[in-house]
Amino acid sequence: MRFSFKKPGWLSRPRKVLIAHALVASILFWFCLPRHLFKTPTSYIIDDDQGQLLGAAIASDGQWRFPYDSIVPEKFKQCIIAFEDKRFEHHPGVDFLAFGRAIRQNIKARHVSSGGSTITMQVIRIATHHQRTFFNKLLEMIMAMRLELTHSKQDILAMYASNAPFGSNVVGLDAASWRYFGRGPSQLSWGEMAALAVLPNSPSLVHPGKNRAILLKKRNLLLDKLAQQGIIDKNTAYLSKQEPMPDKPVPLPQLAPHLLERFKEDCQAGKYKGPTRITTTIKAELQQQVNDILERHHAVLAANHINNIAAVVLDVESGAALAYAGNIYHPEDTLMQSSVDIVNAPRSPGSTLKPLLYTAMLHDGFILPNSLMPDIPTQIAGYHPENFDLGYDGAVPASRALARSLNVPAVKMLQKYKYERFYDLLKKAGITTLKQPADYYGLSLILGGGENSLWELSGAYADMARVLDHYKKYNGKYNPADYHSPVYAKSETQKPQLESAGLLDAGSIYYTMQAMEEVMRPGEEMLWQQFGSTQRIAWKTGTSFGFRDGWAIGITPKYVVGVWVGNASGEGRTGLTGINTAAPAMFEIFRQLPVTRDWFDMPAGEMVKIKVCHESGYRAGEYCTNTDEMLVPAGGARSPVCPYHQLVHLDKSGQWQVNSDCVPPDQIVNKSWFILPPAMEYYYKSKNYQYHTLPPFRVDCMNADKGQPMELIYPKDDAKIYIPLEADGKRGRMICNAAHRQPGMKIFWHLDNQYISVTKDFHQVALNPPPGHHTLTLVDGDGNSLQVKFEVLDKGK
């Protein structure tokens, strides 16, 4: 007997071939689906904070195709399964019973009368764009079964709902619902949903704009089928049939068109990853109110050929945009340039950076809240700032200079603080629009010489309010993340990393808010009083050079409202000021916000109590006799001592200054005196009647050292001056001003050692020097002299 022996595991050749084919077939089956089934571009969509549609932009291929939505409304699920695939929940991707029936019907009819495609197979056909051939049908069946292996029925239904054609250039249930009914799918009735459910069956032949009678018939048959299956009752079916069919497509909402465009640009720049639909922080009702307010104000502004107005509302706590109106929106009028998003556009900020400088100087101990700042004619390296009203106060408390938005004190403050330091502070505070180095802007930075956007400026104000709000919450510590740009998309809140010191301390910010709450300028009293009864607000306006930009930004502990007014083209208009154009709109927007009388708490832990000179607002010095105890920011403890109080020596009558050379020491009265420099005194005493000028020296004490009793207001030493030509072509005159401490004193003027004129009380002369270097010499009646050098520029050279 012969025995055959085969090694364990040995296979015959035919079996090997069979297994190999099966393995290859399995691999092909597994990889027959691409990694991403749908790669078509989608529309850019923005929703409000509740998921309500704010706006949409058509996809790059010209289709209205919303991004994939995993949530399928129950009504659509019931309708589409009843109409297209009644065994959808049970088959593996292919309904063999329906497919066999379709073959019999097609053979009997001798043409294709039934496809037998399941919803899953239709998803494959939509994704692959297969032509209707027998081979492609088999391929769709294979791919459909493969799709069912790794995706739930809900996922497949969502793919279908997001990508099915609904006629014309409308793709997907979301887009169809908005284009045909003007609202989202979750808000549709049974009749409306049934009308949409029958559209993908033959979208090129039947849609609301074509063959509407056939569409109506199909919809009603579907409603009858739903009633027969018990999904809806007969009354619902009857009432649904009475609903009108959609006509032509309706326009989609455009509540925030500029934010939509910004989101689109941010997506294309890679700032946002993922779907092209985003839930924003915008509140739709407030957005509509802001849009309406801007439209009303624009109707008035347009009479002065002011074409554009923009506004943003921020939540202080999160920095989230609650309303974003980049411009009034009239795309049909191209001359208005209403497509320009002004909220994000760099513009000249006018005076709106002054609160940041005031805060920084308090923080670093350069000033106290009410320190006197010079307000006199000023020329610095050829730069000649002027106040808006072209007047001067001589000296003004820093807080009042901020409240009145005086330019000269602001420039003097920046000169002391250094524009390079302020430039760096702005960068740290999140200002990114300053593209040039600090030297390019110089001192003009504080008067709008740079470029800022309403978005970042409003964000910077919100940062300060946030730091102040958080001071108590963080037990006197600071979170560096409180300084950040505003956001328009919901984001996760990170745990704060607290530090003992901040970029700007809470005490300095508090005094800035106090000064801004007291804003009151000529002509606006009525405006402020009307608003003051509703809620407390700190606010600042700004007007750029040439009346090109009007700004108004307001702050409460909860909200920041920023408004810009002007022309996108940059054209200036007379009367285009922040207070006249932007502030009224800002106040009206605040009236739409929840009213509260809450205000910022004083951060007492960040304050120190010191004695402050009552007259000068500086830290009290040796000769300051009238002092106030005041809580000031911690940096105030190292602030300068009052420079304006001196000890003067008087006779017993108090009418004359004397010294020990002419009066016995025991008969001299020593008295503290508040003395401003002559130029500051010249303007200050005319507006502050309580100011007492120094008594003159007694005749027999004339040899005493009196200090410099006079000062040249203009020009300053080493000034470079350009004298423009008059209408007749002749060179104009330069007006020179001087101040003398002693009333009635004569001043003799000399130009290049040549006598020019004499003045008394009002010391002003007009000179006409030729181009070149000159020396101006002043001599008073007591023999005191003052000399400055200046250069007159020749424009021709």
C-alpha positions in Angstrom: 0.0 0.0 0.0 1.3 3.4 -1.0 0.7 6.5 1.1 0.9 10.1 -0.1 2.3 12.7 2.3 1.6 16.5 2.1 3.2 19.0 4.3 0.9 20.8 6.7 -0.4 24.1 5.3 0.4 23.2 1.8 -2.0 24.6 -0.8 -2.6 23.6 -4.3 -1.8 26.1 -7.1 -5.5 26.7 -8.0 -6.2 27.5 -4.3 -3.2 29.9 -4.2 -4.5 31.7 -7.3 -8.0 31.9 -5.8 -6.7 33.3 -2.5 -4.5 35.8 -4.3 -7.4 37.0 -6.4 -9.6 37.2 -3.3 -6.8 39.2 -1.5 -6.4 41.6 -4.5 -10.2 42.0 -4.7 -10.4 42.7 -1.0 -7.7 45.4 -1.3 -9.3 46.9 -4.4 -12.6 46.8 -2.6 -11.2 48.5 0.5 -9.4 51.2 -1.4 -12.0 51.8 -4.1 -13.2 54.9 -2.2 -11.0 58.0 -2.2 -9.9 59.4 1.1 -12.0 62.5 0.6 -15.2 61.7 -1.3 -16.1 65.3 -1.9 -13.5 67.9 -2.9 -15.7 70.5 -4.4 -15.4 74.1 -3.2 -18.0 75.4 -0.7 -19.5 78.8 -0.1 -18.2 81.0 2.7 -20.8 81.2 5.4 -21.0 83.2 8.6 -23.6 82.6 11.3 -24.4 84.6 14.4 -23.7 83.4 17.9 -27.0 81.4 17.9 -26.3 79.8 14.5 -28.5 82.1 12.5 -27.3 82.9 9.0 -25.6 86.3 8.7 -24.3 86.1 5.2 -23.0 83.8 2.5 -20.7 84.1 -0.6 -21.0 81.8 -3.6 -18.4 79.1 -4.0 -15.5 79.5 -6.4 -17.1 77.3 -9.0 -20.2 79.4 -9.1 -22.4 77.1 -7.0 -24.4 77.8 -3.9 -22.9 74.9 -1.9 -22.9 75.2 1.9 -20.2 73.2 3.8 -21.0 69.7 5.0 -23.5 69.6 7.8 -23.7 66.4 9.9 -27.1 67.2 11.2 -30.0 66.2 9.0 -33.5 67.5 9.9 -35.9 64.7 10.8 -38.4 66.0 8.2 -35.9 65.7 5.4 -34.9 62.2 6.5 -38.4 61.0 6.5 -39.2 62.7 3.2 -36.1 61.5 1.3 -36.3 57.9 2.5 -40.0 57.7 1.6 -39.4 59.2 -1.8 -36.0 57.6 -2.8 -35.1 54.6 -0.7 -37.7 53.1 1.6 -35.4 50.3 2.8 -32.4 52.7 3.4 -32.1 51.8 7.1 -31.8 48.1 6.4 -29.8 47.4 3.1 -26.0 47.3 2.9 -25.8 50.1 0.4 -27.5 48.2 -2.4 -31.2 47.3 -2.4 -31.1 44.1 -4.4 -34.9 43.8 -4.4 -35.3 47.3 -5.9 -32.4 46.7 -8.3 -34.1 43.4 -9.6 -37.4 45.1 -10.0 -35.7 48.0 -11.9 -34.1 45.5 -14.3 -37.5 43.8 -15.0 -39.2 47.1 -15.6 -36.5 48.3 -17.9 -36.6 45.0 -20.0 -40.3 45.2 -20.2 -40.3 48.9 -21.2 -37.3 48.4 -23.5 -35.7 51.6 -22.1 -34.4 52.8 -18.8 -37.5 53.6 -16.8 -36.2 52.9 -13.3 -32.7 53.1 -11.8 -33.0 51.2 -8.6 -30.3 53.4 -7.0 -30.2 53.7 -3.2 -29.4 56.9 -1.4 -25.9 55.5 -0.8 -25.4 54.8 -4.5 -26.6 58.3 -5.3 -24.0 59.7 -2.9 -21.3 57.8 -4.9 -22.7 59.0 -8.3 -22.8 62.6 -7.0 -19.2 62.3 -5.8 -17.8 60.6 -8.9 -20.0 62.1 -11.6 -20.3 58.7 -13.3 -22.3 58.5 -16.5 -25.3 56.2 -16.4 -23.9 53.0 -17.9 -24.3 49.4 -16.7 -20.6 49.2 -15.8 -20.7 52.4 -13.8 -23.9 51.1 -12.1 -22.0 48.0 -10.9 -19.1 50.1 -9.8 -21.5 52.4 -7.8 -22.9 49.3 -6.1 -19.5 48.1 -5.0 -18.4 51.5 -3.8 -21.8 52.0 -2.0 -21.3 48.7 -0.1 -17.7 49.9 0.8 -19.1 53.2 2.0 -21.6 51.5 4.3 -18.8 49.6 6.0 -17.1 52.6 7.5 -19.9 55.2 7.7 -23.2 55.2 9.6 -26.5 55.7 7.9 -26.7 59.1 9.5 -23.3 60.1 7.9 -24.4 58.9 4.5 -27.7 60.7 4.7 -25.7 63.9 5.7 -23.4 63.5 2.7 -26.5 63.2 0.5 -28.2 66.2 2.0 -25.0 68.4 1.8 -24.2 67.5 -1.8 -27.3 66.6 -3.7 -28.3 69.0 -6.6 -31.4 71.0 -6.1 -31.7 72.7 -9.5 -29.9 75.6 -11.2 -26.6 76.3 -9.2 -28.0 75.3 -5.9 -26.3 72.3 -4.2 -27.2 70.8 -0.8 -30.2 71.0 1.4 -28.9 74.1 3.4 -28.4 76.2 0.3 -31.7 75.1 -1.2 -33.6 75.9 1.9 -32.2 79.4 2.0 -32.3 80.1 -1.7 -35.9 78.8 -2.2 -37.5 79.7 1.2 -35.3 82.2 2.8 -34.7 80.3 6.0 -32.8 77.3 7.4 -33.9 73.7 6.9 -34.9 73.2 10.6 -37.6 75.9 10.1 -39.3 74.4 7.1 -42.8 72.9 7.1 -43.7 69.5 5.8 -44.9 70.9 2.6 -41.7 72.9 2.0 -39.5 70.0 3.0 -41.4 67.6 0.7 -40.9 70.1 -2.2 -37.1 70.0 -1.6 -37.0 66.3 -1.2 -38.2 65.6 -4.7 -35.9 68.0 -6.4 -32.6 65.9 -6.5 -34.5 63.2 -8.4 -34.3 65.3 -11.6 -32.9 68.7 -10.8 -32.1 69.7 -14.3 -35.6 69.2 -15.5 -37.7 70.1 -12.5 -36.9 73.0 -10.0 -38.8 76.1 -8.8 -37.8 78.0 -11.9 -38.8 75.3 -14.3 -41.7 72.8 -14.8 -43.3 73.9 -11.5 -46.5 72.0 -12.2 -44.5 68.7 -12.3 -42.8 69.7 -9.1 -46.1 70.4 -7.4 -47.4 67.0 -8.5 -44.4 65.2 -7.2 -44.5 67.0 -3.9 -48.2 66.1 -3.4 -47.6 62.5 -4.2 -44.8 62.4 -1.6 -47.1 64.0 1.0 -49.7 61.3 0.3 -47.1 58.6 0.7 -46.0 60.1 4.1 -49.6 60.1 5.2 -50.1 56.4 4.1 -47.0 55.4 6.1 -48.3 57.2 9.2 -45.4 59.7 9.3 -47.9 62.6 9.1 -51.6 62.6 9.5 -54.1 63.3 6.8 -54.9 66.9 8.0 -51.2 67.8 7.9 -50.9 66.3 4.4 -54.0 68.2 3.2 -52.8 71.5 4.7 -49.2 71.0 3.4 -50.6 70.6 -0.2 -52.2 74.0 0.1 -48.8 75.7 0.7 -47.5 77.6 -2.3 -44.5 76.3 -4.2 -41.3 78.4 -4.2 -40.9 80.7 -7.2 -37.6 82.2 -8.2 -34.6 82.0 -5.7 -34.5 84.6 -3.0 -31.4 86.6 -1.9 -29.5 85.3 1.1 -29.2 87.5 4.2 -26.4 90.1 4.1 -26.3 91.4 7.6 -22.5 91.6 7.9 -21.1 91.6 4.3 -17.8 93.1 5.3 -17.2 90.5 8.0 -18.1 87.8 5.5 -15.5 89.1 3.1 -13.0 89.4 6.0 -13.6 85.7 7.0 -13.2 84.7 3.3 -9.8 86.5 3.1 -8.7 85.0 6.5 -9.6 81.5 5.2 -7.6 82.0 2.0 -4.7 83.4 4.0 -4.6 80.3 6.2 -5.7 82.1 9.4 -8.7 79.7 9.7 -8.5 76.0 9.1 -11.4 73.7 8.5 -14.8 74.3 6.9 -15.7 77.5 5.3 -18.6 78.0 7.6 -18.1 79.7 11.0 -20.2 80.5 14.0 -19.3 84.1 14.9 -19.7 86.1 18.1 -22.1 88.5 16.3 -25.5 89.1 17.8 -27.9 89.3 14.8 -30.4 91.6 16.4 -27.7 94.1 17.5 -26.1 93.9 14.1 -29.3 94.9 12.4 -29.8 97.7 14.9 -26.3 99.0 14.2 -26.8 98.8 10.4 -30.0 100.8 10.7 -28.3 103.4 12.9 -25.5 103.9 10.4 -28.0 104.1 7.5 -29.9 106.9 9.3 -26.7 108.9 10.1 -25.4 108.3 6.6 -28.5 109.9 5.1 -27.5 113.1 7.0 -23.8 112.9 6.3 -24.3 112.3 2.6 -25.6 115.9 2.3 -22.0 117.0 3.0 -20.6 114.4 0.6 -19.5 112.1 3.4 -20.1 108.7 2.0 -18.9 106.2 4.5 -19.5 105.2 8.1 -18.4 102.1 10.1 -18.9 100.8 13.6 -17.9 97.9 15.8 -19.2 96.8 19.2 -17.0 94.7 21.4 -17.6 92.7 24.6 -14.9 93.8 27.1 -14.6 90.5 28.9 -13.9 88.4 25.8 -12.9 91.0 23.2 -15.6 89.4 21.0 -17.2 91.5 18.3 -21.0 91.7 19.0 -21.6 93.9 15.9 -19.3 94.5 12.9 -20.5 97.0 10.3 -17.5 97.6 8.1 -19.4 100.3 6.0 -22.8 101.1 4.9 -23.6 98.6 2.1 -24.8 100.0 -1.2 -23.0 97.8 -3.8 -25.1 99.3 -6.6 -23.5 102.7 -6.1 -19.8 102.2 -7.0 -18.9 105.9 -6.2 -19.6 105.3 -2.6 -17.0 102.5 -2.3 -19.2 100.8 0.2 -17.4 97.5 -0.4 -14.4 98.8 1.5 -14.2 97.4 5.1 -13.2 100.5 7.1 -13.3 98.6 10.4 -10.1 96.8 9.3 -8.6 99.6 7.2 -5.6 101.6 8.4 -6.6 105.3 8.8 -5.2 108.3 10.6 -6.5 108.0 14.2 -6.5 111.7 15.0 -6.4 112.1 18.8 -7.6 108.6 19.8 -4.1 107.5 21.0 -3.9 110.2 23.6 -5.6 108.1 26.4 -2.9 105.4 25.9 -0.1 108.0 26.3 -1.8 109.5 29.4 -2.0 106.0 30.9 1.6 105.2 30.1 2.9 108.4 31.6 0.9 107.7 34.8 2.2 104.2 34.9 5.8 105.2 34.5 5.6 108.1 37.0 6.2 110.9 34.5 3.1 112.7 35.7 0.3 112.6 38.2 -3.3 112.7 37.1 -3.6 116.5 37.3 0.0 117.6 36.7 0.2 120.9 34.8 1.3 120.5 31.2 2.6 123.5 29.0 0.0 124.8 26.5 1.9 127.5 24.6 3.0 128.0 21.0 5.5 125.2 20.4 8.0 124.4 17.7 10.0 121.2 17.9 12.5 120.5 15.1 10.4 122.2 12.6 7.2 120.6 13.9 4.6 123.2 15.0 1.5 121.6 16.6 -1.6 123.6 17.2 -4.8 123.1 19.3 -8.0 122.5 17.4 -9.4 125.9 18.5 -6.0 127.6 17.7 -5.9 129.0 21.3 -3.6 128.3 24.3 -4.2 128.0 28.0 -0.6 128.5 29.1 -0.8 125.5 31.4 -3.5 122.9 31.8 -3.9 119.8 34.1 -3.0 116.6 32.2 -6.5 115.1 32.8 -8.2 118.2 31.4 -5.8 118.2 28.5 -7.0 114.7 27.7 -10.6 115.5 28.3 -10.4 118.6 26.0 -8.1 116.7 23.5 -5.5 119.6 23.4 -2.8 118.9 21.0 0.1 121.0 22.3 0.1 119.4 25.8 -0.1 116.0 24.1 3.0 116.7 22.0 4.8 118.1 25.1 3.9 114.9 27.0 5.1 112.7 24.2 8.3 114.7 24.0 8.9 114.0 27.7 7.9 110.3 27.4 9.8 109.8 24.1 8.0 108.7 20.9 10.3 105.6 20.6 9.1 104.3 24.0 5.4 105.1 23.1 5.8 103.3 19.7 7.1 100.2 21.5 4.2 100.4 23.9 1.7 100.5 21.1 3.3 97.4 19.5 3.1 95.5 22.8 -0.5 96.6 23.2 -1.4 94.8 19.9 -1.2 97.6 17.4 0.1 96.1 14.2 -0.8 98.8 11.7 2.3 100.9 12.3 4.4 99.6 9.4 7.1 102.3 9.5 9.8 102.7 12.2 9.3 105.1 15.1 11.5 107.8 13.6 9.2 108.0 10.6 6.3 109.2 12.7 8.1 111.2 15.4 6.0 113.4 17.7 3.2 113.5 15.1 2.4 110.0 16.2 0.2 111.3 19.0 -1.8 113.6 16.7 -2.7 110.9 14.1 0.6 110.9 12.2 0.5 107.1 12.1 -2.2 104.7 10.8 -4.5 102.6 12.9 -7.7 100.6 12.3 -11.0 100.9 14.1 -10.7 97.2 14.9 -7.4 97.4 16.7 -8.0 100.8 18.4 -11.3 99.6 19.8 -9.5 96.4 20.9 -6.8 98.5 22.7 -9.5 100.4 24.6 -11.2 97.0 25.5 -7.9 95.7 26.7 -7.6 98.6 29.2 -11.1 98.1 30.4 -10.5 94.3 30.7 -7.4 94.8 32.9 -9.3 97.1 35.2 -12.3 94.7 35.4 -9.9 91.8 36.2 -7.9 93.6 38.9 -10.2 92.5 41.7 -10.9 89.1 40.1 -7.1 88.3 40.0 -6.4 89.7 43.5 -4.2 92.5 42.2 -2.3 90.4 39.7 -2.2 90.8 35.9 -2.8 88.5 33.0 -0.6 89.3 29.9 -3.3 87.6 27.8 -5.7 90.4 28.6 -4.0 92.3 25.8 -5.2 90.7 22.6 -6.8 91.6 19.3 -10.6 91.5 19.1 -12.1 88.3 17.8 -15.1 87.5 15.7 -15.2 83.7 16.1 -15.9 81.8 19.3 -12.7 80.5 21.0 -11.8 78.6 24.1 -10.8 80.6 27.2 -7.4 79.6 28.5 -6.4 79.6 32.1 -4.7 82.9 33.0 -1.0 83.0 33.7 -0.9 85.7 36.3 2.0 88.1 36.9 2.7 90.7 39.6 3.0 93.6 37.1 1.2 94.5 33.9 2.0 96.4 30.7 -0.2 99.2 32.2 -1.3 99.2 35.8 -4.9 99.3 36.9 -4.5 102.5 38.8 -3.3 104.4 35.8 -6.1 103.0 33.6 -8.6 103.9 36.3 -7.6 107.6 36.2 -7.6 107.5 32.4 -11.2 106.3 32.5 -12.1 109.0 34.9 -10.6 111.7 32.7 -12.4 110.3 29.6 -15.7 110.2 31.4 -15.4 114.0 32.0 -15.0 114.8 28.3 -16.7 118.1 27.7 -15.8 120.4 24.8 -17.4 123.6 23.5 -20.6 122.9 21.6 -21.2 119.4 22.9 -22.7 120.0 26.3 -26.2 119.3 25.1 -25.1 116.0 23.5 -23.4 114.7 26.6 -26.3 115.8 28.9 -28.8 113.9 26.8 -26.7 110.7 27.1 -25.5 111.2 30.7 -28.9 110.2 32.2 -28.7 106.7 30.9 -25.3 105.3 31.8 -21.8 106.3 32.6 -19.3 106.1 29.7 -15.7 107.0 29.1 -15.2 108.2 25.5 -12.8 109.9 23.2 -13.1 111.5 19.8 -10.5 112.1 17.1 -10.3 114.1 13.9 -7.5 113.5 11.4 -5.6 116.2 9.6 -7.5 117.7 6.7 -10.9 116.5 8.1 -10.5 113.1 6.5 -11.5 110.9 9.4 -13.8 111.3 12.3 -13.6 108.9 15.3 -15.5 108.2 18.5 -14.7 105.3 20.8 -16.7 104.8 24.1 -16.0 102.4 27.0 -18.1 101.0 29.8 -17.1 98.0 32.0 -19.1 95.8 29.7 -18.8 97.2 26.2 -16.7 99.2 23.8 -18.3 101.0 20.8 -16.1 102.4 18.0 -17.4 104.5 15.1 -15.5 105.9 12.2 -16.9 108.5 9.7 -15.3 109.8 6.4 -14.7 108.9 2.8 -13.0 105.7 1.8 -11.3 107.7 -0.9 -9.6 109.8 1.7 -11.3 113.0 0.6 -11.6 115.5 3.5 -14.8 117.5 4.2 -15.4 120.7 6.2 -17.1 119.8 9.4 -16.0 116.2 9.3 -14.9 116.0 13.0 -15.3 113.1 15.4 -17.5 115.1 17.8 -19.9 116.2 15.0 -20.1 113.0 12.9 -19.0 109.9 14.8 -20.0 110.7 18.4 -23.8 110.9 17.8 -23.8 107.5 16.1 -21.7 106.1 18.9 -24.2 107.3 21.6 -27.2 105.9 19.7 -25.5 102.5 19.5 -24.9 102.6 23.2 -28.6 103.1 23.7 -29.2 99.7 22.1 -27.0 98.0 24.7 -28.2 96.9 28.2 -28.2 99.9 30.4 -26.2 99.8 33.6 -24.9 102.4 36.0 -22.0 100.2 37.1 -18.6 101.7 36.8 -15.0 100.6 37.3 -14.0 100.0 40.9 -11.0 102.0 42.1 -8.1 99.5 42.3 -7.0 100.8 45.8 -4.3 98.1 46.1 -2.6 99.7 43.1 -2.6 103.2 44.6 -0.4 105.1 47.0 -1.3 108.1 49.1 0.9 111.1 48.6 0.7 114.9 49.1 0.0 116.7 45.8 0.5 120.4 45.2 -2.9 121.9 44.8 -1.9 124.5 42.2 0.4 122.4 40.0 -0.9 118.9 40.4 2.7 117.7 40.9 4.1 115.8 43.9 4.3 118.4 46.7 7.8 119.9 47.2 9.4 121.9 49.9 7.6 125.2 49.1 4.2 123.8 48.3 2.1 125.0 51.2 -1.4 124.2 49.8 -1.4 120.5 49.4 -4.0 117.7 49.0 -3.6 114.1 50.0 -4.4 112.0 47.0 -4.4 108.3 46.0 -2.4 108.1 42.8 -1.0 105.2 40.7 2.0 103.5 42.3 4.3 105.1 39.8 3.3 108.5 41.1 5.5 107.9 44.2 8.5 108.6 42.0 7.0 111.3 39.9 8.7 114.8 39.7 8.4 117.2 42.6 6.5 120.5 41.8 8.9 122.7 39.7 6.6 125.8 39.9 6.8 126.8 43.6 9.6 129.0 44.8 10.5 130.9 48.0 10.4 134.6 47.3 11.5 137.5 49.5 9.1 140.4 50.0 9.0 143.5 52.1 6.4 143.8 54.9 3.9 145.3 52.6 4.1 142.3 50.2 4.1 144.7 47.2 7.8 144.4 46.4 10.5 141.8 46.1 13.6 142.6 48.1 16.8 141.0 49.3 19.3 141.3 52.2 21.4 143.9 50.3 18.5 146.5 50.5 16.4 145.3 53.5 17.5 144.0 56.9 17.0 140.2 57.1 14.6 140.6 60.1 12.3 142.8 57.9 12.1 140.4 55.0 8.9 138.2 54.6 9.6 134.8 53.0 6.7 133.5 51.1 6.0 130.5 48.9 4.9 131.6 45.4 3.4 129.7 42.5 5.4 130.9 39.5 5.1 129.7 35.9 7.7 130.4 33.2 6.9 133.7 31.4 5.5 132.2 28.3 3.2 129.9 30.3 2.2 132.7 32.6 1.4 135.0 29.7 -1.5 132.7 28.6 -2.4 131.1 31.9 -3.1 134.4 33.8 -5.7 135.5 31.2 -7.8 132.4 31.9 -7.0 131.8 35.6 -7.8 135.0 37.5 -6.7 133.4 40.8 -3.1 133.4 39.5 -0.9 136.1 41.1 2.1 137.4 39.2 5.3 138.1 41.1 5.6 141.6 42.6 8.4 143.6 40.9 11.7 144.3 42.7 11.9 147.5 44.7 13.9 150.2 43.0 16.7 150.1 45.6 17.0 146.3 45.1 17.4 146.5 41.3 20.8 144.9 41.4 19.4 141.7 42.7 19.4 138.5 40.6 15.9 138.4 39.3 16.2 135.4 37.0 15.0 135.7 33.4 11.8 137.8 33.4 11.0 137.4 29.7 10.6 134.6 27.3 10.4 134.4 23.5 7.3 132.4 22.6 8.0 132.3 18.9 10.4 131.6 17.3 12.3 129.2 19.5 16.1 128.8 19.4 17.4 127.0 16.3 14.0 127.0 14.7 13.7 126.4 10.9 11.0 128.5 9.5 9.4 128.7 6.1 7.6 132.0 5.3 5.0 131.4 2.5 4.5 133.8 -0.4 1.4 136.1 -0.4 -1.1 136.3 -3.2 0.9 139.1 -4.9 4.0 136.9 -5.0 5.8 138.7 -2.3 7.2 136.9 0.7 4.9 137.1 3.8 5.8 138.1 7.3 6.6 136.0 10.4 4.8 136.9 13.6 7.1 136.9 16.7 5.7 136.8 20.2 7.3 137.3 23.6 6.1 137.4 27.2 7.4 139.5 30.1 6.7 138.8 33.7 6.4 142.6 34.6 3.3 144.4 33.3 4.0 147.6 31.5 7.7 146.7 30.8 9.0 147.8 27.4 10.9 145.3 25.1 13.2 146.5 22.4 13.5 144.1 19.4 16.6 143.7 17.3 17.1 141.6 14.2 20.8 140.8 13.3 21.9 143.7 15.6 19.6 146.1 13.8 16.8 147.9 15.9 13.4 146.9 14.7 10.7 148.0 17.1 9.6 148.5 20.7 6.5 146.9 22.4 4.7 147.4 25.7 2.3 145.0 27.4 1.4 143.2 24.1 4.7 142.0 22.8 4.3 141.0 19.2 6.0 142.1 16.0 5.9 141.2 12.4 9.3 140.6 10.7 10.2 139.9 7.1 13.7 138.4 7.2 15.2 137.0 3.9 16.2 133.4 3.6 19.2 132.4 5.7 20.4 132.4 9.3 19.3 135.2 11.6 19.7 136.4 15.3 16.8 137.9 17.2 17.7 139.9 20.3 15.3 141.3 22.9 16.2 143.8 25.6 13.8 145.0 28.3 13.7 148.3 30.1 15.8 146.9 33.0 18.6 145.8 30.7 17.7 142.1 30.7 18.4 140.5 27.3 17.4 137.4 25.4 18.8 136.1 22.2 17.7 133.3 19.8 19.0 132.1 16.4 16.7 130.8 13.7 16.9 130.0 9.9 14.4 131.1 7.3 14.1 128.4 4.6 14.1 129.2 0.9 11.5 127.0 -0.8 13.2 127.5 -4.2 16.3 125.7 -2.8 
